Amino acid sequence: MDNNKKNKGGRKPKLNPSKNRYVFRLTDAENSNFLKLYETSGMTSKAKFITTILFQKELKVVKVDVSTMDYHTQLTKFFYQFQSIGNNYNQIVKMLYRNFTEKKASFYLFKLENHTKDLALIGKQIIELTKEFEQNHIQKNPEK
């Protein structure tokens, strides 16, 4: 065995260790503000958060609005229902022409067309409500 290559155990040394330490003090108000900024940053280490701010690295803060996400989820489910109605519509039209006389199929298609108009109006209302919701409740970041 080589005596020069003894395994001492422990961690492998870092390539670029952080040896320098600085201490600073904050008032209660400053500390509260600092902790709010730290929490909104989503970073796991206060030291990395401070160095990111000091050296003006890009810091991205993502705020999640639960009500907006819930609205988006419900809207997505609703649109899937609209899509399935469209698929069913196509199947019903094919079945009507296949299984009924032309006169009877036209009668049922007329009824179906009226219900489709109602669905179209509901769709327009959904679009209007969504635009209103986005304008009033979703905050957009101003462009730089």
N, CA, C and O atoms as a GROMACS GRO file, in nm:
protein
  576
    1MET      N    1   0.082  -0.118   0.000
    1MET     CA    2   0.000   0.000   0.000
    1MET      C    3   0.086   0.124   0.000
    1MET      O    4   0.194   0.128   0.060
    2ASP      N    5   0.038   0.223  -0.067
    2ASP     CA    6   0.109   0.351  -0.068
    2ASP      C    7   0.071   0.429   0.057
    2ASP      O    8  -0.047   0.444   0.087
    3ASN      N    9   0.169   0.478   0.129
    3ASN     CA   10   0.143   0.559   0.247
    3ASN      C   11   0.103   0.701   0.211
    3ASN      O   12   0.046   0.772   0.293
    4ASN      N   13   0.133   0.742   0.088
    4ASN     CA   14   0.100   0.879   0.044
    4ASN      C   15  -0.048   0.896   0.016
    4ASN      O   16  -0.099   1.008   0.021
    5LYS      N   17  -0.118   0.790  -0.014
    5LYS     CA   18  -0.258   0.798  -0.053
    5LYS      C   19  -0.348   0.744   0.056
    5LYS      O   20  -0.426   0.652   0.032
    6LYS      N   21  -0.339   0.799   0.173
    6LYS     CA   22  -0.425   0.756   0.282
    6LYS      C   23  -0.562   0.823   0.268
    6LYS      O   24  -0.572   0.941   0.235
    7ASN      N   25  -0.664   0.747   0.294
    7ASN     CA   26  -0.799   0.802   0.292
    7ASN      C   27  -0.832   0.849   0.432
    7ASN      O   28  -0.849   0.768   0.523
    8LYS      N   29  -0.842   0.980   0.449
    8LYS     CA   30  -0.870   1.034   0.580
    8LYS      C   31  -1.020   1.045   0.606
    8LYS      O   32  -1.060   1.072   0.719
    9GLY      N   33  -1.104   1.025   0.504
    9GLY     CA   34  -1.248   1.035   0.520
    9GLY      C   35  -1.293   1.179   0.521
    9GLY      O   36  -1.213   1.270   0.499
   10GLY      N   37  -1.422   1.200   0.545
   10GLY     CA   38  -1.476   1.335   0.549
   10GLY      C   39  -1.514   1.385   0.411
   10GLY      O   40  -1.512   1.311   0.313
   11ARG      N   41  -1.550   1.510   0.407
   11ARG     CA   42  -1.592   1.572   0.282
   11ARG      C   43  -1.475   1.601   0.191
   11ARG      O   44  -1.362   1.620   0.235
   12LYS      N   45  -1.506   1.603   0.062
   12LYS     CA   46  -1.406   1.648  -0.033
   12LYS      C   47  -1.398   1.799  -0.023
   12LYS      O   48  -1.502   1.864  -0.010
   13PRO      N   49  -1.280   1.856  -0.029
   13PRO     CA   50  -1.270   2.002  -0.019
   13PRO      C   51  -1.333   2.070  -0.141
   13PRO      O   52  -1.324   2.019  -0.253
   14LYS      N   53  -1.397   2.186  -0.117
   14LYS     CA   54  -1.459   2.262  -0.226
   14LYS      C   55  -1.351   2.323  -0.314
   14LYS      O   56  -1.241   2.355  -0.267
   15LEU      N   57  -1.383   2.339  -0.441
   15LEU     CA   58  -1.287   2.399  -0.534
   15LEU      C   59  -1.268   2.547  -0.506
   15LEU      O   60  -1.156   2.599  -0.516
   16ASN      N   61  -1.376   2.615  -0.472
   16ASN     CA   62  -1.368   2.758  -0.446
   16ASN      C   63  -1.444   2.787  -0.316
   16ASN      O   64  -1.557   2.834  -0.320
   17PRO      N   65  -1.381   2.761  -0.202
   17PRO     CA   66  -1.454   2.777  -0.076
   17PRO      C   67  -1.477   2.924  -0.041
   17PRO      O   68  -1.397   3.011  -0.076
   18SER      N   69  -1.588   2.949   0.028
   18SER     CA   70  -1.619   3.084   0.074
   18SER      C   71  -1.555   3.103   0.212
   18SER      O   72  -1.607   3.055   0.313
   19LYS      N   73  -1.442   3.173   0.216
   19LYS     CA   74  -1.367   3.189   0.341
   19LYS      C   75  -1.396   3.323   0.408
   19LYS      O   76  -1.388   3.334   0.530
   20ASN      N   77  -1.429   3.422   0.329
   20ASN     CA   78  -1.445   3.557   0.383
   20ASN      C   79  -1.585   3.576   0.439
   20ASN      O   80  -1.684   3.532   0.381
   21ARG      N   81  -1.591   3.640   0.554
   21ARG     CA   82  -1.718   3.657   0.623
   21ARG      C   83  -1.739   3.804   0.658
   21ARG      O   84  -1.646   3.873   0.700
   22TYR      N   85  -1.862   3.848   0.639
   22TYR     CA   86  -1.896   3.985   0.673
   22TYR      C   87  -2.018   3.982   0.763
   22TYR      O   88  -2.107   3.897   0.748
   23VAL      N   89  -2.023   4.073   0.857
   23VAL     CA   90  -2.135   4.082   0.950
   23VAL      C   91  -2.194   4.221   0.940
   23VAL      O   92  -2.121   4.320   0.936
   24PHE      N   93  -2.325   4.228   0.937
   24PHE     CA   94  -2.392   4.357   0.938
   24PHE      C   95  -2.518   4.344   1.022
   24PHE      O   96  -2.571   4.234   1.040
   25ARG      N   97  -2.563   4.453   1.072
   25ARG     CA   98  -2.679   4.452   1.161
   25ARG      C   99  -2.794   4.529   1.097
   25ARG      O  100  -2.772   4.626   1.024
   26LEU      N  101  -2.916   4.484   1.125
   26LEU     CA  102  -3.036   4.547   1.072
   26LEU      C  103  -3.130   4.586   1.184
   26LEU      O  104  -3.134   4.521   1.289
   27THR      N  105  -3.205   4.692   1.162
   27THR     CA  106  -3.310   4.727   1.258
   27THR      C  107  -3.426   4.628   1.240
   27THR      O  108  -3.426   4.548   1.146
   28ASP      N  109  -3.524   4.635   1.329
   28ASP     CA  110  -3.638   4.544   1.319
   28ASP      C  111  -3.714   4.566   1.188
   28ASP      O  112  -3.756   4.470   1.123
   29ALA      N  113  -3.731   4.690   1.150
   29ALA     CA  114  -3.803   4.721   1.025
   29ALA      C  115  -3.724   4.671   0.904
   29ALA      O  116  -3.780   4.612   0.812
   30GLU      N  117  -3.592   4.695   0.905
   30GLU     CA  118  -3.508   4.648   0.795
   30GLU      C  119  -3.507   4.496   0.788
   30GLU      O  120  -3.511   4.438   0.680
   31ASN      N  121  -3.502   4.432   0.904
   31ASN     CA  122  -3.502   4.286   0.908
   31ASN      C  123  -3.634   4.230   0.853
   31ASN      O  124  -3.635   4.132   0.779
   32SER      N  125  -3.744   4.293   0.890
   32SER     CA  126  -3.874   4.249   0.841
   32SER      C  127  -3.880   4.261   0.689
   32SER      O  128  -3.928   4.171   0.620
   33ASN      N  129  -3.833   4.373   0.637
   33ASN     CA  130  -3.829   4.394   0.492
   33ASN      C  131  -3.738   4.292   0.424
   33ASN      O  132  -3.771   4.237   0.320
   34PHE      N  133  -3.621   4.268   0.485
   34PHE     CA  134  -3.527   4.170   0.431
   34PHE      C  135  -3.590   4.031   0.424
   34PHE      O  136  -3.577   3.962   0.324
   35LEU      N  137  -3.657   3.991   0.532
   35LEU     CA  138  -3.718   3.858   0.536
   35LEU      C  139  -3.831   3.845   0.433
   35LEU      O  140  -3.848   3.738   0.374
   36LYS      N  141  -3.907   3.952   0.411
   36LYS     CA  142  -4.012   3.949   0.308
   36LYS      C  143  -3.950   3.929   0.170
   36LYS      O  144  -3.997   3.847   0.090
   37LEU      N  145  -3.843   4.005   0.143
   37LEU     CA  146  -3.775   3.991   0.013
   37LEU      C  147  -3.717   3.851  -0.004
   37LEU      O  148  -3.725   3.792  -0.112
   38TYR      N  149  -3.659   3.798   0.104
   38TYR     CA  150  -3.600   3.665   0.099
   38TYR      C  151  -3.706   3.559   0.073
   38TYR      O  152  -3.685   3.468  -0.008
   39GLU      N  153  -3.820   3.569   0.140
   39GLU     CA  154  -3.927   3.471   0.123
   39GLU      C  155  -3.985   3.476  -0.018
   39GLU      O  156  -4.015   3.372  -0.077
   40THR      N  157  -4.002   3.596  -0.073
   40THR     CA  158  -4.057   3.607  -0.208
   40THR      C  159  -3.959   3.560  -0.314
   40THR      O  160  -4.000   3.523  -0.425
   41SER      N  161  -3.829   3.561  -0.282
   41SER     CA  162  -3.730   3.517  -0.381
   41SER      C  163  -3.736   3.367  -0.403
   41SER      O  164  -3.705   3.319  -0.512
   42GLY      N  165  -3.776   3.290  -0.301
   42GLY     CA  166  -3.783   3.146  -0.315
   42GLY      C  167  -3.649   3.077  -0.302
   42GLY      O  168  -3.639   2.956  -0.324
   43MET      N  169  -3.545   3.152  -0.269
   43MET     CA  170  -3.413   3.091  -0.253
   43MET      C  171  -3.408   3.013  -0.123
   43MET      O  172  -3.483   3.040  -0.030
   44THR      N  173  -3.317   2.914  -0.119
   44THR     CA  174  -3.308   2.829   0.000
   44THR      C  175  -3.202   2.876   0.098
   44THR      O  176  -3.199   2.830   0.212
   45SER      N  177  -3.115   2.966   0.056
   45SER     CA  178  -3.006   3.010   0.142
   45SER      C  179  -3.004   3.162   0.148
   45SER      O  180  -3.006   3.230   0.045
   46LYS      N  181  -2.999   3.216   0.269
   46LYS     CA  182  -2.993   3.360   0.285
   46LYS      C  183  -2.861   3.415   0.230
   46LYS      O  184  -2.857   3.524   0.174
   47ALA      N  185  -2.754   3.339   0.248
   47ALA     CA  186  -2.623   3.384   0.199
   47ALA      C  187  -2.625   3.399   0.047
   47ALA      O  188  -2.574   3.498  -0.007
   48LYS      N  189  -2.683   3.301  -0.023
   48LYS     CA  190  -2.690   3.312  -0.169
   48LYS      C  191  -2.781   3.427  -0.211
   48LYS      O  192  -2.755   3.495  -0.310
   49PHE      N  193  -2.888   3.448  -0.135
   49PHE     CA  194  -2.978   3.559  -0.163
   49PHE      C  195  -2.905   3.692  -0.151
   49PHE      O  196  -2.918   3.779  -0.238
   50ILE      N  197  -2.828   3.709  -0.045
   50ILE     CA  198  -2.754   3.835  -0.023
   50ILE      C  199  -2.650   3.856  -0.133
   50ILE      O  200  -2.639   3.966  -0.186
   51THR      N  201  -2.574   3.752  -0.167
   51THR     CA  202  -2.472   3.769  -0.272
   51THR      C  203  -2.536   3.797  -0.407
   51THR      O  204  -2.480   3.871  -0.488
   52THR      N  205  -2.652   3.738  -0.432
   52THR     CA  206  -2.722   3.765  -0.557
   52THR      C  207  -2.760   3.912  -0.566
   52THR      O  208  -2.744   3.975  -0.671
   53ILE      N  209  -2.809   3.967  -0.457
   53ILE     CA  210  -2.847   4.108  -0.456
   53ILE      C  211  -2.724   4.198  -0.462
   53ILE      O  212  -2.723   4.297  -0.535
   54LEU      N  213  -2.620   4.165  -0.387
   54LEU     CA  214  -2.499   4.249  -0.384
   54LEU      C  215  -2.432   4.259  -0.519
   54LEU      O  216  -2.388   4.367  -0.560
   55PHE      N  217  -2.423   4.149  -0.589
   55PHE     CA  218  -2.351   4.149  -0.715
   55PHE      C  219  -2.443   4.166  -0.835
   55PHE      O  220  -2.405   4.140  -0.948
   56GLN      N  221  -2.566   4.210  -0.808
   56GLN     CA  222  -2.664   4.246  -0.909
   56GLN      C  223  -2.685   4.136  -1.012
   56GLN      O  224  -2.701   4.162  -1.131
   57LYS      N  225  -2.684   4.013  -0.963
   57LYS     CA  226  -2.719   3.903  -1.052
   57LYS      C  227  -2.870   3.908  -1.070
   57LYS      O  228  -2.942   3.969  -0.990
   58GLU      N  229  -2.917   3.844  -1.174
   58GLU     CA  230  -3.060   3.848  -1.201
   58GLU      C  231  -3.135   3.769  -1.095
   58GLU      O  232  -3.105   3.652  -1.071
   59LEU      N  233  -3.230   3.833  -1.034
   59LEU     CA  234  -3.311   3.771  -0.930
   59LEU      C  235  -3.455   3.769  -0.978
   59LEU      O  236  -3.516   3.874  -1.000
   60LYS      N  237  -3.509   3.649  -0.996
   60LYS     CA  238  -3.646   3.636  -1.043
   60LYS      C  239  -3.735   3.601  -0.925
   60LYS      O  240  -3.706   3.509  -0.849
   61VAL      N  241  -3.844   3.674  -0.912
   61VAL     CA  242  -3.942   3.648  -0.808
   61VAL      C  243  -4.071   3.608  -0.877
   61VAL      O  244  -4.124   3.681  -0.961
   62VAL      N  245  -4.120   3.491  -0.841
   62VAL     CA  246  -4.244   3.442  -0.899
   62VAL      C  247  -4.350   3.440  -0.790
   62VAL      O  248  -4.335   3.372  -0.688
   63LYS      N  249  -4.457   3.515  -0.811
   63LYS     CA  250  -4.567   3.517  -0.716
   63LYS      C  251  -4.680   3.435  -0.775
   63LYS      O  252  -4.719   3.454  -0.891
   64VAL      N  253  -4.732   3.346  -0.696
   64VAL     CA  254  -4.840   3.259  -0.741
   64VAL      C  255  -4.970   3.307  -0.677
   64VAL      O  256  -4.982   3.310  -0.554
   65ASP      N  257  -5.064   3.343  -0.759
   65ASP     CA  258  -5.195   3.385  -0.712
   65ASP      C  259  -5.287   3.264  -0.720
   65ASP      O  260  -5.321   3.219  -0.829
   66VAL      N  261  -5.328   3.213  -0.606
   66VAL     CA  262  -5.407   3.090  -0.599
   66VAL      C  263  -5.542   3.108  -0.668
   66VAL      O  264  -5.588   3.018  -0.737
   67SER      N  265  -5.606   3.223  -0.648
   67SER     CA  266  -5.737   3.244  -0.710
   67SER      C  267  -5.726   3.246  -0.862
   67SER      O  268  -5.814   3.195  -0.931
   68THR      N  269  -5.619   3.304  -0.915
   68THR     CA  270  -5.599   3.306  -1.059
   68THR      C  271  -5.575   3.165  -1.112
   68THR      O  272  -5.628   3.127  -1.216
   69MET      N  273  -5.494   3.089  -1.039
   69MET     CA  274  -5.469   2.951  -1.082
   69MET      C  275  -5.597   2.869  -1.078
   69MET      O  276  -5.622   2.788  -1.167
   70ASP      N  277  -5.678   2.889  -0.974
   70ASP     CA  278  -5.804   2.816  -0.962
   70ASP      C  279  -5.897   2.853  -1.078
   70ASP      O  280  -5.961   2.766  -1.138
   71TYR      N  281  -5.904   2.983  -1.109
   71TYR     CA  282  -5.987   3.028  -1.222
   71TYR      C  283  -5.940   2.963  -1.351
   71TYR      O  284  -6.021   2.915  -1.430
   72HIS      N  285  -5.809   2.962  -1.372
   72HIS     CA  286  -5.753   2.903  -1.494
   72HIS      C  287  -5.784   2.753  -1.501
   72HIS      O  288  -5.817   2.702  -1.608
   73THR      N  289  -5.774   2.683  -1.389
   73THR     CA  290  -5.802   2.540  -1.385
   73THR      C  291  -5.948   2.513  -1.419
   73THR      O  292  -5.978   2.425  -1.500
   74GLN      N  293  -6.039   2.589  -1.358
   74GLN     CA  294  -6.182   2.570  -1.386
   74GLN      C  295  -6.215   2.604  -1.531
   74GLN      O  296  -6.296   2.537  -1.595
   75LEU      N  297  -6.152   2.708  -1.583
   75LEU     CA  298  -6.175   2.748  -1.721
   75LEU      C  299  -6.126   2.639  -1.816
   75LEU      O  300  -6.192   2.609  -1.916
   76THR      N  301  -6.012   2.580  -1.785
   76THR     CA  302  -5.958   2.472  -1.868
   76THR      C  303  -6.053   2.353  -1.868
   76THR      O  304  -6.079   2.294  -1.973
   77LYS      N  305  -6.105   2.317  -1.751
   77LYS     CA  306  -6.201   2.206  -1.744
   77LYS      C  307  -6.325   2.238  -1.827
   77LYS      O  308  -6.379   2.151  -1.895
   78PHE      N  309  -6.370   2.361  -1.819
   78PHE     CA  310  -6.488   2.402  -1.893
   78PHE      C  311  -6.466   2.392  -2.044
   78PHE      O  312  -6.554   2.347  -2.117
   79PHE      N  313  -6.348   2.433  -2.090
   79PHE     CA  314  -6.318   2.424  -2.232
   79PHE      C  315  -6.309   2.278  -2.278
   79PHE      O  316  -6.346   2.248  -2.391
   80TYR      N  317  -6.260   2.188  -2.193
   80TYR     CA  318  -6.260   2.046  -2.227
   80TYR      C  319  -6.403   1.996  -2.244
   80TYR      O  320  -6.430   1.914  -2.332
   81GLN      N  321  -6.492   2.045  -2.160
   81GLN     CA  322  -6.633   2.008  -2.175
   81GLN      C  323  -6.689   2.060  -2.308
   81GLN      O  324  -6.764   1.990  -2.376
   82PHE      N  325  -6.653   2.182  -2.344
   82PHE     CA  326  -6.696   2.237  -2.473
   82PHE      C  327  -6.644   2.152  -2.588
   82PHE      O  328  -6.715   2.126  -2.685
   83GLN      N  329  -6.520   2.109  -2.576
   83GLN     CA  330  -6.459   2.027  -2.680
   83GLN      C  331  -6.532   1.894  -2.692
   83GLN      O  332  -6.556   1.846  -2.803
   84SER      N  333  -6.566   1.834  -2.580
   84SER     CA  334  -6.638   1.706  -2.585
   84SER      C  335  -6.778   1.725  -2.642
   84SER      O  336  -6.830   1.635  -2.709
   85ILE      N  337  -6.841   1.840  -2.615
   85ILE     CA  338  -6.972   1.869  -2.674
   85ILE      C  339  -6.959   1.876  -2.826
   85ILE      O  340  -7.045   1.827  -2.898
   86GLY      N  341  -6.853   1.937  -2.875
   86GLY     CA  342  -6.829   1.944  -3.019
   86GLY      C  343  -6.813   1.806  -3.080
   86GLY      O  344  -6.865   1.780  -3.189
   87ASN      N  345  -6.740   1.718  -3.012
   87ASN     CA  346  -6.723   1.581  -3.061
   87ASN      C  347  -6.857   1.509  -3.064
   87ASN      O  348  -6.890   1.440  -3.161
   88ASN      N  349  -6.935   1.525  -2.958
   88ASN     CA  350  -7.067   1.462  -2.952
   88ASN      C  351  -7.159   1.518  -3.060
   88ASN      O  352  -7.239   1.444  -3.117
   89TYR      N  353  -7.148   1.645  -3.088
   89TYR     CA  354  -7.228   1.709  -3.192
   89TYR      C  355  -7.204   1.640  -3.326
   89TYR      O  356  -7.299   1.605  -3.397
   90ASN      N  357  -7.078   1.620  -3.359
   90ASN     CA  358  -7.045   1.555  -3.486
   90ASN      C  359  -7.101   1.413  -3.490
   90ASN      O  360  -7.154   1.370  -3.592
   91GLN      N  361  -7.091   1.341  -3.381
   91GLN     CA  362  -7.143   1.204  -3.377
   91GLN      C  363  -7.294   1.201  -3.391
   91GLN      O  364  -7.349   1.114  -3.460
   92ILE      N  365  -7.364   1.296  -3.328
   92ILE     CA  366  -7.510   1.301  -3.336
   92ILE      C  367  -7.555   1.330  -3.479
   92ILE      O  368  -7.649   1.268  -3.528
   93VAL      N  369  -7.489   1.424  -3.545
   93VAL     CA  370  -7.526   1.458  -3.683
   93VAL      C  371  -7.510   1.334  -3.773
   93VAL      O  372  -7.598   1.306  -3.854
   94LYS      N  373  -7.401   1.262  -3.759
   94LYS     CA  374  -7.381   1.141  -3.840
   94LYS      C  375  -7.489   1.038  -3.810
   94LYS      O  376  -7.542   0.975  -3.902
   95MET      N  377  -7.522   1.020  -3.681
   95MET     CA  378  -7.624   0.921  -3.644
   95MET      C  379  -7.762   0.962  -3.696
   95MET      O  380  -7.839   0.876  -3.739
   96LEU      N  381  -7.794   1.089  -3.693
   96LEU     CA  382  -7.924   1.134  -3.742
   96LEU      C  383  -7.943   1.101  -3.890
   96LEU      O  384  -8.047   1.051  -3.931
   97TYR      N  385  -7.841   1.130  -3.969
   97TYR     CA  386  -7.852   1.104  -4.112
   97TYR      C  387  -7.848   0.954  -4.143
   97TYR      O  388  -7.903   0.910  -4.243
   98ARG      N  389  -7.783   0.878  -4.058
   98ARG     CA  390  -7.773   0.734  -4.080
   98ARG      C  391  -7.901   0.661  -4.040
   98ARG      O  392  -7.941   0.566  -4.108
   99ASN      N  393  -7.966   0.704  -3.931
   99ASN     CA  394  -8.074   0.626  -3.872
   99ASN      C  395  -8.215   0.683  -3.895
   99ASN      O  396  -8.313   0.614  -3.868
  100PHE      N  397  -8.227   0.806  -3.943
  100PHE     CA  398  -8.359   0.867  -3.958
  100PHE      C  399  -8.380   0.912  -4.102
  100PHE      O  400  -8.286   0.921  -4.181
  101THR      N  401  -8.506   0.939  -4.131
  101THR     CA  402  -8.536   0.995  -4.263
  101THR      C  403  -8.485   1.138  -4.266
  101THR      O  404  -8.453   1.197  -4.163
  102GLU      N  405  -8.479   1.191  -4.386
  102GLU     CA  406  -8.423   1.326  -4.401
  102GLU      C  407  -8.511   1.430  -4.331
  102GLU      O  408  -8.460   1.526  -4.273
  103LYS      N  409  -8.642   1.411  -4.335
  103LYS     CA  410  -8.733   1.506  -4.272
  103LYS      C  411  -8.717   1.504  -4.120
  103LYS      O  412  -8.710   1.609  -4.056
  104LYS      N  413  -8.710   1.385  -4.062
  104LYS     CA  414  -8.697   1.372  -3.918
  104LYS      C  415  -8.559   1.422  -3.872
  104LYS      O  416  -8.546   1.488  -3.769
  105ALA      N  417  -8.456   1.389  -3.950
  105ALA     CA  418  -8.320   1.434  -3.918
  105ALA      C  419  -8.313   1.587  -3.921
  105ALA      O  420  -8.248   1.647  -3.835
  106SER      N  421  -8.379   1.650  -4.018
  106SER     CA  422  -8.379   1.797  -4.028
  106SER      C  423  -8.448   1.858  -3.906
  106SER      O  424  -8.404   1.961  -3.854
  107PHE      N  425  -8.555   1.796  -3.860
  107PHE     CA  426  -8.626   1.845  -3.742
  107PHE      C  427  -8.535   1.844  -3.619
  107PHE      O  428  -8.526   1.942  -3.545
  108TYR      N  429  -8.467   1.731  -3.600
  108TYR     CA  430  -8.377   1.721  -3.484
  108TYR      C  431  -8.255   1.812  -3.498
  108TYR      O  432  -8.206   1.867  -3.399
  109LEU      N  433  -8.208   1.828  -3.621
  109LEU     CA  434  -8.095   1.920  -3.644
  109LEU      C  435  -8.134   2.064  -3.614
  109LEU      O  436  -8.053   2.141  -3.564
  110PHE      N  437  -8.258   2.100  -3.644
  110PHE     CA  438  -8.306   2.234  -3.612
  110PHE      C  439  -8.302   2.257  -3.461
  110PHE      O  440  -8.258   2.362  -3.415
  111LYS      N  441  -8.349   2.159  -3.384
  111LYS     CA  442  -8.344   2.170  -3.238
  111LYS      C  443  -8.199   2.179  -3.189
  111LYS      O  444  -8.166   2.260  -3.103
  112LEU      N  445  -8.115   2.095  -3.247
  112LEU     CA  446  -7.974   2.094  -3.208
  112LEU      C  447  -7.907   2.228  -3.241
  112LEU      O  448  -7.822   2.277  -3.166
  113GLU      N  449  -7.946   2.285  -3.354
  113GLU     CA  450  -7.890   2.414  -3.394
  113GLU      C  451  -7.926   2.524  -3.294
  113GLU      O  452  -7.842   2.609  -3.263
  114ASN      N  453  -8.047   2.523  -3.243
  114ASN     CA  454  -8.088   2.622  -3.144
  114ASN      C  455  -8.006   2.608  -3.015
  114ASN      O  456  -7.965   2.708  -2.956
  115HIS      N  457  -7.982   2.485  -2.973
  115HIS     CA  458  -7.900   2.464  -2.853
  115HIS      C  459  -7.755   2.506  -2.879
  115HIS      O  460  -7.686   2.554  -2.788
  116THR      N  461  -7.710   2.487  -3.001
  116THR     CA  462  -7.574   2.526  -3.036
  116THR      C  463  -7.559   2.678  -3.030
  116THR      O  464  -7.455   2.730  -2.987
  117LYS      N  465  -7.661   2.749  -3.072
  117LYS     CA  466  -7.658   2.897  -3.064
  117LYS      C  467  -7.648   2.941  -2.918
  117LYS      O  468  -7.574   3.034  -2.885
  118ASP      N  469  -7.723   2.873  -2.831
  118ASP     CA  470  -7.715   2.905  -2.687
  118ASP      C  471  -7.574   2.881  -2.635
  118ASP      O  472  -7.521   2.962  -2.558
  119LEU      N  473  -7.512   2.770  -2.677
  119LEU     CA  474  -7.375   2.740  -2.634
  119LEU      C  475  -7.276   2.845  -2.685
  119LEU      O  476  -7.182   2.883  -2.616
  120ALA      N  477  -7.300   2.892  -2.807
  120ALA     CA  478  -7.212   2.995  -2.864
  120ALA      C  479  -7.222   3.124  -2.782
  120ALA      O  480  -7.121   3.191  -2.758
  121LEU      N  481  -7.342   3.159  -2.740
  121LEU     CA  482  -7.358   3.279  -2.655
  121LEU      C  483  -7.288   3.262  -2.522
  121LEU      O  484  -7.225   3.355  -2.472
  122ILE      N  485  -7.298   3.143  -2.465
  122ILE     CA  486  -7.228   3.116  -2.339
  122ILE      C  487  -7.078   3.127  -2.359
  122ILE      O  488  -7.007   3.181  -2.274
  123GLY      N  489  -7.029   3.076  -2.471
  123GLY     CA  490  -6.886   3.086  -2.502
  123GLY      C  491  -6.839   3.230  -2.511
  123GLY      O  492  -6.732   3.264  -2.462
  124LYS      N  493  -6.920   3.315  -2.575
  124LYS     CA  494  -6.885   3.457  -2.585
  124LYS      C  495  -6.884   3.523  -2.447
  124LYS      O  496  -6.798   3.606  -2.418
  125GLN      N  497  -6.980   3.486  -2.362
  125GLN     CA  498  -6.982   3.541  -2.226
  125GLN      C  499  -6.859   3.498  -2.148
  125GLN      O  500  -6.804   3.576  -2.071
  126ILE      N  501  -6.816   3.374  -2.168
  126ILE     CA  502  -6.696   3.325  -2.099
  126ILE      C  503  -6.574   3.406  -2.143
  126ILE      O  504  -6.491   3.444  -2.060
  127ILE      N  505  -6.564   3.432  -2.271
  127ILE     CA  506  -6.450   3.510  -2.321
  127ILE      C  507  -6.451   3.652  -2.263
  127ILE      O  508  -6.347   3.703  -2.223
  128GLU      N  509  -6.569   3.713  -2.258
  128GLU     CA  510  -6.580   3.848  -2.202
  128GLU      C  511  -6.545   3.850  -2.053
  128GLU      O  512  -6.474   3.938  -2.006
  129LEU      N  513  -6.596   3.751  -1.979
  129LEU     CA  514  -6.565   3.743  -1.836
  129LEU      C  515  -6.416   3.720  -1.813
  129LEU      O  516  -6.358   3.775  -1.719
  130THR      N  517  -6.355   3.639  -1.897
  130THR     CA  518  -6.212   3.613  -1.883
  130THR      C  519  -6.131   3.740  -1.909
  130THR      O  520  -6.037   3.769  -1.836
  131LYS      N  521  -6.167   3.814  -2.012
  131LYS     CA  522  -6.097   3.940  -2.039
  131LYS      C  523  -6.112   4.038  -1.924
  131LYS      O  524  -6.016   4.104  -1.884
  132GLU      N  525  -6.234   4.046  -1.870
  132GLU     CA  526  -6.259   4.134  -1.756
  132GLU      C  527  -6.179   4.090  -1.634
  132GLU      O  528  -6.123   4.173  -1.562
  133PHE      N  529  -6.174   3.960  -1.610
  133PHE     CA  530  -6.097   3.906  -1.498
  133PHE      C  531  -5.948   3.938  -1.512
  133PHE      O  532  -5.883   3.979  -1.416
  134GLU      N  533  -5.896   3.919  -1.633
  134GLU     CA  534  -5.754   3.948  -1.657
  134GLU      C  535  -5.723   4.096  -1.635
  134GLU      O  536  -5.619   4.129  -1.577
  135GLN      N  537  -5.810   4.184  -1.680
  135GLN     CA  538  -5.787   4.327  -1.664
  135GLN      C  539  -5.794   4.370  -1.518
  135GLN      O  540  -5.715   4.453  -1.474
  136ASN      N  541  -5.888   4.313  -1.443
  136ASN     CA  542  -5.910   4.360  -1.306
  136ASN      C  543  -5.828   4.286  -1.201
  136ASN      O  544  -5.799   4.343  -1.095
  137HIS      N  545  -5.790   4.163  -1.227
  137HIS     CA  546  -5.731   4.084  -1.119
  137HIS      C  547  -5.590   4.031  -1.146
  137HIS      O  548  -5.519   3.996  -1.052
  138ILE      N  549  -5.550   4.027  -1.269
  138ILE     CA  550  -5.415   3.976  -1.298
  138ILE      C  551  -5.323   4.094  -1.320
  138ILE      O  552  -5.344   4.176  -1.410
  139GLN      N  553  -5.220   4.102  -1.235
  139GLN     CA  554  -5.124   4.211  -1.247
  139GLN      C  555  -5.015   4.168  -1.342
  139GLN      O  556  -4.954   4.063  -1.327
  140LYS      N  557  -4.992   4.252  -1.440
  140LYS     CA  558  -4.887   4.222  -1.537
  140LYS      C  559  -4.767   4.310  -1.506
  140LYS      O  560  -4.781   4.427  -1.470
  141ASN      N  561  -4.648   4.251  -1.522
  141ASN     CA  562  -4.526   4.327  -1.499
  141ASN      C  563  -4.503   4.425  -1.613
  141ASN      O  564  -4.516   4.388  -1.730
  142PRO      N  565  -4.470   4.549  -1.581
  142PRO     CA  566  -4.440   4.644  -1.690
  142PRO      C  567  -4.312   4.602  -1.762
  142PRO      O  568  -4.217   4.552  -1.700
  143GLU      N  569  -4.311   4.624  -1.891
  143GLU     CA  570  -4.192   4.588  -1.970
  143GLU      C  571  -4.080   4.687  -1.941
  143GLU      O  572  -4.103   4.805  -1.914
  144LYS      N  573  -3.960   4.634  -1.948
  144LYS     CA  574  -3.841   4.717  -1.920
  144LYS      C  575  -3.803   4.798  -2.038
  144LYS      O  576  -3.706   4.874  -2.033
   0.00000   0.00000   0.00000
